[in-house]
Amino acid sequence: MEYTIKRLAEISGVSRRTLRYYDEVGLLKPVRSLSSGYRIYSQKEVERLQQILFYRALGVSLRDIHRIITLPNFNEIESLKEHHKKLLEKERQIHLLIRNVEKTIETKERKRTMSDKEKFEGFKKNLVDENERKYGQEIRQLYGNDIVEKSNEKLKKMNQEDYETAKKIDNELMSTLKEAMQNGNPASEIAQKAADLHRQWLSFYWSHYSKVAHAELVRMYVTDHRFSDFYDQKQLGTAKFLRDAVLVYTGKIKGKN
């Protein structure tokens, strides 16, 4: 079955303006265009639009969606299974948030005290779900599902004391990086201290540390704008400097002191 852009907009709930934009950026091309200018979409394009909408519902950017669905090894069935899994996680997250709101209302209305443990458990669950939403696709491709699931489980079991320690190390890492960047040498003693602090911080979240995985992660810090934007928000070039310092630390490149 084929659809005009008007009909596809009606059945999908996506505006014609959005469909035209998807065409312009190469995300969803019509199967053909009539001499009258009408865009025509086949079943294949309908299925691709469904994939796009799935990813958009998970908060994935259009640029990343285009990259994912145009991969040579893109598997539609596996993608749908992954969507299903993430939607179930999102459903669990929503139920948890609803319960936390209900407890908060009870606290305000009935003077019920929500324990710090209850607050922290909800926070950890939200943190895991948010990481999955933002970075799950990439880190699962990089490390595999088993490693990611073990890391998620470690985070869920983390106590508040360990979390506060990890947060303290993260703050020390950022201040040390700032100091190390003043001399610009990723092999310097202060830069290597920053690399070791990064390892210590990762060890709170990873089920198993390895130099190879550490090096792969910091390379992604530079190639993935979401990571580089985070590290570069206070000082441009921080992500690249951290990458180089860790590559020296892990022995992937030789540094000059």
Backbone bond lengths (Angstrom), bond angles and torsions (degrees), N, CA, C in turn:
res aa  C-N    CA-C-N  psi(-1)  N-CA   C-N-CA  omega(-1)  CA-C   N-CA-C  phi
1 M - - - 1.457 - - 1.526 109.80 -
2 E 1.306 116.06 142.61 1.453 121.51 179.58 1.531 110.16 -117.33
3 Y 1.324 114.82 152.79 1.458 120.39 -176.34 1.528 110.54 -132.37
4 T 1.307 115.36 143.16 1.462 119.72 169.55 1.525 107.29 -77.09
5 I 1.311 117.23 165.66 1.465 120.09 179.63 1.523 110.87 -61.79
6 K 1.333 116.40 -33.43 1.462 119.89 178.73 1.518 111.02 -65.34
7 R 1.334 116.27 -45.60 1.456 120.91 -178.44 1.534 110.84 -67.74
8 L 1.339 117.39 -40.20 1.458 120.83 179.24 1.528 110.19 -64.07
9 A 1.317 116.51 -38.52 1.465 120.46 177.41 1.525 110.47 -62.74
10 E 1.346 116.45 -39.42 1.462 121.13 -178.49 1.526 111.90 -66.35
11 I 1.330 116.81 -44.58 1.465 119.28 -174.78 1.527 112.63 -80.70
12 S 1.338 117.42 -22.18 1.465 120.21 -177.15 1.522 113.27 -98.75
13 G 1.347 115.82 -21.24 1.453 118.88 -176.04 1.511 113.31 81.34
14 V 1.335 116.73 5.95 1.463 122.40 177.84 1.525 108.18 -95.61
15 S 1.301 116.91 132.46 1.463 119.95 -176.30 1.533 111.36 -66.82
16 R 1.328 115.90 154.40 1.463 120.39 177.22 1.528 110.56 -62.10
17 R 1.307 116.05 -34.91 1.467 119.75 177.93 1.527 110.99 -60.96
18 T 1.338 116.49 -42.57 1.465 120.69 178.79 1.519 110.85 -65.85
19 L 1.333 117.20 -41.98 1.464 120.74 178.74 1.525 110.92 -62.50
20 R 1.308 116.63 -39.12 1.471 119.57 177.05 1.525 110.55 -64.26
21 Y 1.342 115.96 -38.68 1.460 119.80 179.14 1.525 110.28 -66.51
22 Y 1.335 117.78 -42.17 1.464 120.86 177.07 1.531 110.67 -58.91
23 D 1.325 116.33 -35.93 1.472 121.34 176.71 1.521 109.81 -65.91
24 E 1.324 117.22 -46.37 1.463 121.87 -177.04 1.527 112.70 -61.46
25 V 1.336 116.61 -38.19 1.469 119.63 -177.75 1.523 112.32 -90.40
26 G 1.337 117.49 2.71 1.462 120.65 176.38 1.509 115.00 80.51
27 L 1.335 116.89 13.49 1.459 119.87 -178.80 1.522 112.09 -82.31
28 L 1.332 116.90 -37.41 1.473 121.30 -179.62 1.529 108.41 -144.47
29 K 1.310 115.75 95.93 1.458 121.13 179.63 1.528 110.44 -89.48
30 P 1.334 118.42 138.54 1.470 119.68 174.45 1.519 110.01 -66.91
31 V 1.327 116.50 156.71 1.458 119.44 179.89 1.527 110.37 -66.71
32 R 1.325 115.90 -29.85 1.466 120.56 174.74 1.523 109.59 -166.38
33 S 1.303 115.21 164.59 1.468 121.31 176.31 1.523 108.62 -122.34
34 L 1.322 116.83 134.18 1.455 121.33 179.73 1.521 110.36 -77.51
35 S 1.323 115.34 162.53 1.465 120.30 179.65 1.521 111.47 -60.26
36 S 1.337 115.29 -25.23 1.468 120.44 179.19 1.525 111.82 -76.23
37 G 1.363 115.84 -8.28 1.456 119.98 179.98 1.511 114.21 99.32
38 Y 1.344 117.57 -6.40 1.454 120.86 -179.67 1.523 110.85 -70.87
39 R 1.320 115.80 135.87 1.463 121.49 175.40 1.518 108.56 -88.25
40 I 1.342 116.27 136.82 1.458 122.13 179.83 1.525 108.89 -118.44
41 Y 1.344 116.27 132.48 1.460 122.52 -177.93 1.526 110.28 -118.45
42 S 1.322 115.82 137.51 1.463 121.00 177.42 1.529 109.53 -97.64
43 Q 1.340 115.13 -177.72 1.460 120.09 179.84 1.525 111.61 -61.31
44 K 1.314 116.30 -33.50 1.467 120.75 179.66 1.529 110.72 -61.47
45 E 1.311 116.91 -42.57 1.471 120.58 179.21 1.532 111.02 -69.32
46 V 1.319 116.57 -34.01 1.468 120.36 177.04 1.530 109.79 -61.93
47 E 1.327 115.87 -42.85 1.462 120.23 -179.88 1.525 111.04 -67.39
48 R 1.341 116.31 -36.99 1.465 118.80 177.45 1.528 110.41 -66.71
49 L 1.331 117.09 -39.00 1.452 120.48 178.07 1.525 110.01 -61.44
50 Q 1.331 115.75 -38.91 1.460 119.93 177.52 1.527 110.42 -60.07
51 Q 1.339 116.52 -43.45 1.467 120.48 177.83 1.522 110.96 -61.10
52 I 1.327 116.15 -43.63 1.467 120.89 -179.99 1.521 110.59 -59.85
53 L 1.330 115.59 -44.61 1.467 120.22 -178.25 1.525 111.75 -67.46
54 F 1.337 116.39 -34.45 1.460 119.88 175.29 1.526 110.15 -60.02
55 Y 1.326 115.24 -49.86 1.467 119.84 -178.45 1.526 111.29 -65.03
56 R 1.344 116.59 -39.32 1.466 118.98 179.23 1.533 110.79 -63.03
57 A 1.336 116.17 -36.75 1.466 120.03 178.78 1.522 111.55 -64.01
58 L 1.327 116.25 -25.23 1.462 121.50 178.92 1.522 112.06 -91.50
59 G 1.338 116.59 2.60 1.457 120.48 176.31 1.508 115.70 84.72
60 V 1.346 117.86 15.21 1.465 121.14 -179.75 1.531 109.45 -78.96
61 S 1.328 117.25 136.75 1.463 121.15 -179.19 1.525 111.07 -69.09
62 L 1.338 116.78 157.15 1.464 120.89 179.82 1.518 111.03 -61.97
63 R 1.317 116.91 -37.75 1.460 119.48 179.23 1.520 111.41 -61.92
64 D 1.350 116.58 -43.20 1.467 119.98 179.55 1.523 111.32 -70.75
65 I 1.336 117.34 -35.02 1.469 120.23 177.05 1.518 109.73 -61.34
66 H 1.319 116.65 -45.78 1.476 120.93 179.67 1.519 110.36 -59.13
67 R 1.334 115.96 -42.57 1.468 119.50 -179.36 1.528 111.00 -64.56
68 I 1.339 116.61 -41.38 1.462 120.99 -175.93 1.526 111.50 -68.07
69 I 1.339 116.69 -50.40 1.466 119.33 -172.20 1.523 113.03 -77.95
70 T 1.331 116.97 -9.38 1.467 119.23 176.39 1.522 112.22 -102.31
71 L 1.341 117.12 5.11 1.460 119.86 175.86 1.528 109.52 -62.69
72 P 1.340 117.77 140.26 1.475 120.38 -179.47 1.522 113.27 -58.54
73 N 1.350 116.24 -31.77 1.470 120.02 -177.70 1.527 112.96 -99.80
74 F 1.347 116.66 19.68 1.471 119.99 179.48 1.524 110.02 -62.13
75 N 1.322 116.26 126.83 1.462 122.78 -178.22 1.524 108.46 -115.81
76 E 1.326 116.54 112.94 1.462 120.83 -174.33 1.521 111.77 -63.72
77 I 1.335 117.88 -41.37 1.466 120.95 -178.20 1.530 110.22 -65.27
78 E 1.341 116.29 -46.58 1.456 119.47 178.87 1.523 111.22 -63.26
79 S 1.323 115.72 -36.06 1.462 119.93 178.09 1.524 111.04 -63.82
80 L 1.341 116.61 -42.48 1.463 120.76 178.47 1.530 111.00 -63.60
81 K 1.324 116.26 -39.24 1.466 119.84 177.87 1.518 110.48 -63.46
82 E 1.338 115.29 -40.12 1.460 119.59 179.60 1.529 110.84 -67.49
83 H 1.352 115.50 -39.14 1.466 119.86 175.74 1.526 110.22 -58.97
84 H 1.327 115.49 -45.98 1.459 121.22 -178.29 1.526 110.72 -59.54
85 K 1.323 115.23 -44.31 1.460 120.61 179.65 1.523 111.27 -62.30
86 K 1.330 116.29 -44.42 1.461 120.22 -177.64 1.530 111.47 -69.74
87 L 1.320 116.73 -35.26 1.460 119.79 177.79 1.531 110.97 -66.45
88 L 1.344 116.06 -37.09 1.461 119.48 175.69 1.523 110.67 -64.35
89 E 1.352 115.64 -39.61 1.467 119.64 176.72 1.518 110.50 -63.42
90 K 1.335 115.29 -41.33 1.460 119.53 179.36 1.529 110.37 -64.38
91 E 1.336 116.02 -38.68 1.461 120.59 177.67 1.524 110.50 -61.63
92 R 1.350 116.11 -43.51 1.460 119.95 178.92 1.526 110.90 -64.05
93 Q 1.341 115.13 -38.17 1.459 119.63 178.91 1.535 110.88 -63.08
94 I 1.332 115.20 -44.06 1.466 119.43 179.98 1.525 110.67 -62.27
95 H 1.353 116.33 -42.72 1.466 119.56 178.84 1.527 111.01 -62.43
96 L 1.343 115.63 -38.03 1.453 119.59 178.65 1.527 110.89 -66.31
97 L 1.340 115.93 -42.42 1.459 119.88 178.78 1.529 111.12 -64.15
98 I 1.344 115.59 -40.30 1.462 119.62 177.69 1.527 110.29 -59.95
99 R 1.336 115.48 -44.58 1.470 119.52 -179.24 1.517 111.14 -65.04
100 N 1.336 116.77 -38.72 1.463 120.01 178.54 1.534 111.03 -65.08
101 V 1.339 116.09 -39.28 1.466 120.00 177.60 1.524 109.71 -65.13
102 E 1.337 116.21 -41.68 1.465 120.18 178.86 1.533 111.08 -60.93
103 K 1.331 115.55 -42.07 1.465 119.46 178.94 1.524 110.96 -65.97
104 T 1.331 115.60 -37.55 1.469 119.70 178.57 1.520 110.67 -64.79
105 I 1.346 115.86 -41.86 1.470 120.14 177.18 1.523 110.16 -61.22
106 E 1.346 115.45 -43.10 1.460 119.69 178.07 1.521 110.76 -61.23
107 T 1.339 114.80 -38.87 1.465 119.52 179.52 1.522 110.84 -61.63
108 K 1.354 115.94 -42.62 1.462 120.63 -177.48 1.528 112.03 -74.95
109 E 1.343 115.73 -40.63 1.462 119.54 -173.57 1.525 112.94 -84.63
110 R 1.335 116.35 -37.30 1.461 119.97 -175.17 1.518 112.67 -112.82
111 K 1.317 114.90 6.24 1.469 121.55 -179.45 1.525 111.34 59.75
112 R 1.334 115.20 33.57 1.462 119.90 173.82 1.518 108.75 -79.37
113 T 1.305 118.21 136.40 1.461 122.30 -178.42 1.522 110.11 -95.10
114 M 1.334 115.37 121.67 1.461 119.71 175.23 1.526 108.37 -82.85
115 S 1.314 116.32 124.31 1.464 119.75 -177.16 1.529 111.06 -67.79
116 D 1.341 115.25 154.76 1.462 120.12 176.33 1.522 110.60 -60.53
117 K 1.332 116.35 -33.86 1.459 120.05 179.41 1.521 110.72 -63.19
118 E 1.344 117.07 -43.56 1.465 121.04 178.70 1.520 110.68 -61.57
119 K 1.342 116.51 -43.76 1.463 120.56 178.99 1.522 110.78 -62.83
120 F 1.332 116.92 -43.48 1.459 121.18 -176.49 1.521 111.33 -69.39
121 E 1.343 116.94 -38.56 1.465 120.09 178.51 1.528 110.50 -61.93
122 G 1.329 116.77 -42.15 1.461 120.55 177.67 1.510 111.53 -64.59
123 F 1.334 116.34 -39.60 1.459 121.14 178.89 1.527 111.09 -62.41
124 K 1.342 117.18 -45.17 1.467 120.78 -179.15 1.523 111.34 -62.43
125 K 1.326 116.15 -42.21 1.467 119.88 179.76 1.527 110.34 -62.60
126 N 1.320 116.12 -43.06 1.460 120.04 178.55 1.519 111.37 -63.83
127 L 1.337 116.68 -38.02 1.460 121.22 179.97 1.521 111.08 -64.59
128 V 1.321 116.93 -43.61 1.465 121.21 177.56 1.525 110.50 -61.94
129 D 1.323 116.10 -46.79 1.465 120.50 -178.67 1.524 111.67 -64.35
130 E 1.315 116.84 -39.18 1.466 120.73 179.47 1.524 111.01 -66.81
131 N 1.336 116.82 -40.95 1.464 120.31 176.83 1.522 111.62 -63.03
132 E 1.325 115.52 -39.27 1.461 120.10 178.41 1.525 110.43 -64.68
133 R 1.321 115.77 -42.18 1.465 119.81 -178.93 1.520 111.53 -65.10
134 K 1.324 116.52 -41.72 1.461 120.21 -175.40 1.530 112.69 -81.06
135 Y 1.341 116.04 -44.59 1.465 118.78 -168.44 1.531 114.84 -124.21
136 G 1.353 116.34 -0.63 1.463 119.39 -172.93 1.518 114.37 -54.48
137 Q 1.335 117.00 -44.88 1.461 120.85 -176.93 1.522 111.05 -59.95
138 E 1.329 116.55 -46.35 1.453 121.09 -175.34 1.529 112.21 -70.47
139 I 1.336 117.02 -46.78 1.460 118.48 -175.61 1.527 111.69 -71.51
140 R 1.336 117.10 -27.71 1.467 118.74 176.04 1.527 110.75 -71.20
141 Q 1.325 116.31 -36.49 1.465 119.40 175.29 1.520 110.97 -66.85
142 L 1.339 116.14 -34.92 1.457 120.86 -176.20 1.523 112.29 -77.93
143 Y 1.346 117.47 -42.79 1.463 121.04 -172.53 1.528 114.43 -113.37
144 G 1.335 117.87 -18.33 1.456 120.47 -177.88 1.521 111.34 97.26
145 N 1.322 116.21 153.56 1.473 121.83 -176.03 1.518 112.74 -62.75
146 D 1.328 117.24 -39.41 1.467 120.59 -174.30 1.523 111.23 -62.43
147 I 1.316 116.88 -46.37 1.468 120.99 -178.88 1.524 110.64 -65.08
148 V 1.331 116.64 -42.09 1.460 120.28 -179.64 1.522 111.05 -64.53
149 E 1.339 116.58 -42.62 1.471 119.81 179.48 1.528 111.44 -63.25
150 K 1.333 117.17 -39.18 1.465 120.64 178.73 1.527 110.78 -65.69
151 S 1.327 116.07 -38.74 1.463 120.04 177.92 1.519 111.02 -65.75
152 N 1.338 116.31 -40.31 1.459 120.19 177.69 1.524 111.19 -62.61
153 E 1.322 116.30 -41.22 1.454 120.94 179.18 1.531 111.00 -64.90
154 K 1.342 116.03 -37.90 1.468 119.66 178.45 1.514 110.41 -63.81
155 L 1.330 116.70 -41.43 1.457 121.03 178.49 1.533 110.69 -63.64
156 K 1.338 116.45 -42.11 1.462 120.21 -179.15 1.534 111.79 -63.75
157 K 1.349 116.58 -29.04 1.462 120.65 -178.85 1.528 112.51 -89.98
158 M 1.322 117.35 -6.13 1.463 121.43 -177.95 1.529 110.47 -63.16
159 N 1.348 116.23 136.14 1.462 118.75 175.24 1.523 109.81 -89.26
160 Q 1.309 115.89 170.20 1.466 120.21 -173.61 1.532 111.46 -67.20
161 E 1.324 116.85 -33.33 1.465 120.02 178.80 1.527 111.26 -63.26
162 D 1.345 115.65 -44.58 1.472 119.89 178.23 1.523 110.70 -64.24
163 Y 1.338 116.36 -39.89 1.465 119.48 179.44 1.523 110.90 -62.68
164 E 1.336 117.05 -43.21 1.457 120.77 179.26 1.533 110.83 -64.42
165 T 1.342 116.44 -36.57 1.468 119.94 177.36 1.525 110.69 -65.85
166 A 1.339 116.54 -43.43 1.465 120.98 178.36 1.527 110.63 -61.86
167 K 1.324 116.05 -39.96 1.470 121.11 179.26 1.527 110.05 -64.97
168 K 1.327 117.09 -39.93 1.465 121.63 178.89 1.527 110.59 -64.15
169 I 1.340 116.08 -42.14 1.467 120.42 178.20 1.524 110.61 -64.71
170 D 1.337 116.86 -39.53 1.466 120.91 178.31 1.529 110.63 -61.37
171 N 1.325 117.04 -42.83 1.466 120.24 178.23 1.525 111.13 -64.18
172 E 1.338 115.97 -40.58 1.466 119.98 177.91 1.527 110.95 -65.47
173 L 1.335 116.09 -37.03 1.463 121.12 177.44 1.526 110.66 -59.28
174 M 1.322 116.90 -47.49 1.458 120.02 -176.53 1.524 111.60 -66.19
175 S 1.324 118.34 -39.49 1.467 120.59 178.36 1.521 111.14 -69.73
176 T 1.339 116.75 -35.21 1.462 120.50 178.57 1.523 110.71 -69.73
177 L 1.325 116.64 -39.60 1.465 120.62 176.24 1.524 111.25 -59.86
178 K 1.319 115.78 -43.64 1.460 120.42 -179.99 1.518 110.60 -59.89
179 E 1.335 116.57 -43.04 1.466 121.09 178.92 1.526 111.20 -67.64
180 A 1.339 116.23 -41.23 1.470 120.57 -177.48 1.520 111.91 -66.38
181 M 1.318 116.96 -32.91 1.459 120.30 -177.39 1.524 113.04 -70.25
182 Q 1.325 117.14 -12.74 1.455 120.34 -179.56 1.524 111.91 -67.18
183 N 1.362 116.45 -33.27 1.473 117.85 176.91 1.523 112.16 -96.07
184 G 1.329 116.78 -11.49 1.462 120.98 172.20 1.510 115.99 72.38
185 N 1.340 117.79 11.33 1.461 120.61 -177.61 1.522 109.83 -108.30
186 P 1.346 118.14 108.06 1.474 120.43 -178.26 1.525 113.87 -68.27
187 A 1.338 116.92 -11.74 1.467 120.07 178.86 1.525 112.13 -96.41
188 S 1.334 117.21 -0.64 1.460 120.37 -178.76 1.522 110.46 -66.59
189 E 1.317 115.45 164.16 1.469 120.71 -177.72 1.528 110.78 -60.92
190 I 1.321 116.43 -42.70 1.466 119.75 -177.93 1.524 111.26 -69.21
191 A 1.345 117.22 -34.73 1.469 120.86 177.91 1.524 110.54 -68.92
192 Q 1.323 116.41 -37.75 1.463 119.78 178.50 1.527 111.46 -70.96
193 K 1.341 115.48 -28.65 1.464 118.63 172.75 1.533 109.60 -64.27
194 A 1.327 115.91 -41.05 1.468 120.19 177.85 1.523 110.73 -61.90
195 A 1.337 116.59 -42.43 1.464 120.70 179.10 1.524 111.09 -62.08
196 D 1.334 116.70 -38.84 1.464 120.17 179.43 1.524 111.01 -70.68
197 L 1.331 116.41 -36.60 1.471 119.50 175.17 1.529 110.70 -62.75
198 H 1.333 115.88 -36.99 1.466 119.64 177.23 1.522 110.21 -64.12
199 R 1.341 116.47 -40.01 1.474 120.28 176.49 1.524 110.57 -62.53
200 Q 1.338 116.33 -44.87 1.469 119.83 179.84 1.526 110.82 -60.40
201 W 1.322 116.03 -42.21 1.466 120.50 -179.59 1.529 110.58 -64.50
202 L 1.341 116.92 -44.48 1.465 120.78 179.51 1.521 111.58 -61.27
203 S 1.325 116.35 -35.08 1.466 120.34 -175.34 1.523 112.63 -64.85
204 F 1.329 117.13 -19.05 1.463 119.82 175.24 1.525 111.67 -74.81
205 Y 1.321 116.90 -20.75 1.462 121.55 -174.48 1.533 113.04 -112.91
206 W 1.307 117.05 -28.48 1.468 120.40 -179.29 1.519 110.06 -86.52
207 S 1.326 115.46 142.29 1.464 119.90 176.73 1.525 111.11 -73.74
208 H 1.338 116.28 -25.66 1.467 120.78 179.60 1.524 108.44 -153.36
209 Y 1.316 116.16 128.40 1.470 120.56 179.26 1.524 110.48 -91.05
210 S 1.334 115.79 139.85 1.462 121.08 171.22 1.521 108.53 -144.12
211 K 1.318 116.36 148.10 1.461 120.87 179.94 1.525 111.22 -64.32
212 V 1.317 116.58 -36.14 1.470 120.42 179.77 1.520 110.53 -62.52
213 A 1.343 115.99 -48.11 1.464 120.02 -179.84 1.522 110.97 -64.99
214 H 1.323 116.37 -37.11 1.466 121.15 178.68 1.533 110.19 -61.27
215 A 1.331 115.74 -45.61 1.469 120.64 179.80 1.527 111.24 -64.63
216 E 1.327 116.80 -41.60 1.467 120.33 179.57 1.521 111.17 -63.18
217 L 1.333 116.02 -38.50 1.460 120.01 -178.53 1.523 111.52 -64.32
218 V 1.339 116.92 -48.06 1.471 118.47 -176.76 1.526 111.49 -69.36
219 R 1.319 117.18 -26.20 1.468 118.68 173.74 1.532 109.38 -64.91
220 M 1.335 116.21 -38.39 1.462 120.24 178.44 1.528 110.77 -68.55
221 Y 1.335 117.06 -28.66 1.462 120.39 176.10 1.523 111.49 -55.56
222 V 1.331 116.05 -32.56 1.467 120.68 -177.23 1.525 111.42 -89.51
223 T 1.334 117.20 -39.33 1.466 120.41 -175.52 1.528 112.98 -79.63
224 D 1.332 117.84 -24.88 1.463 121.71 -179.70 1.525 108.31 -101.36
225 H 1.327 116.52 116.25 1.464 120.97 -173.88 1.521 112.81 -61.71
226 R 1.335 118.50 -25.50 1.459 120.00 -179.25 1.526 111.07 -65.29
227 F 1.353 115.89 -38.68 1.459 120.03 176.76 1.524 111.06 -74.60
228 S 1.330 116.05 -46.60 1.465 119.36 -178.13 1.525 110.99 -63.20
229 D 1.334 117.36 -37.37 1.464 120.21 177.73 1.528 110.93 -61.64
230 F 1.336 116.03 -38.70 1.462 120.29 -179.66 1.527 110.84 -65.69
231 Y 1.332 116.60 -49.74 1.463 119.66 -176.73 1.525 112.57 -73.22
232 D 1.332 117.13 -28.47 1.465 120.52 -176.90 1.530 113.31 -91.13
233 Q 1.336 117.18 2.99 1.471 118.74 -173.54 1.522 112.66 -64.73
234 K 1.334 118.05 -27.91 1.461 120.05 179.23 1.528 112.09 -102.11
235 Q 1.325 116.46 -30.28 1.463 120.06 179.05 1.521 109.47 -148.46
236 L 1.322 116.05 117.80 1.458 121.27 -178.78 1.521 110.75 -61.65
237 G 1.327 116.10 134.66 1.459 120.82 178.37 1.516 114.17 97.69
238 T 1.355 116.73 -2.28 1.464 119.85 -178.39 1.520 111.53 -63.49
239 A 1.328 117.35 -41.94 1.467 120.51 -179.30 1.525 111.30 -60.87
240 K 1.314 117.29 -43.77 1.469 121.09 179.87 1.518 110.83 -66.68
241 F 1.324 116.92 -40.34 1.463 119.86 -179.94 1.525 110.45 -64.97
242 L 1.339 117.03 -43.28 1.462 120.83 177.77 1.522 110.01 -62.14
243 R 1.336 116.59 -42.19 1.464 119.61 177.50 1.516 110.85 -56.69
244 D 1.328 117.14 -49.99 1.463 120.83 -176.93 1.525 111.42 -64.92
245 A 1.340 116.59 -38.83 1.463 119.88 178.82 1.524 111.12 -63.78
246 V 1.333 116.52 -41.92 1.466 120.30 179.88 1.529 111.15 -70.37
247 L 1.329 117.13 -35.37 1.465 119.45 178.10 1.528 110.71 -65.32
248 V 1.324 117.03 -34.29 1.466 120.18 172.79 1.523 109.21 -68.70
249 Y 1.315 116.65 -45.65 1.480 123.21 -177.86 1.526 111.20 -58.79
250 T 1.315 116.65 -40.21 1.470 121.62 -177.35 1.529 112.71 -88.58
251 G 1.335 116.46 -1.67 1.463 120.15 177.63 1.506 114.44 80.40
252 K 1.355 117.02 15.64 1.462 119.92 -178.99 1.520 111.83 -81.80
253 I 1.348 116.82 -25.56 1.463 120.89 170.97 1.506 107.61 -136.73
254 K 1.320 116.48 155.04 1.459 121.51 178.72 1.524 109.27 -91.19
255 G 1.303 115.07 132.24 1.454 119.60 178.75 1.505 111.81 -102.03
256 K 1.316 115.60 156.06 1.464 121.40 177.94 1.520 108.79 -111.56
257 N 1.290 115.23 119.78 1.471 120.66 179.62 1.529 110.26 -80.86
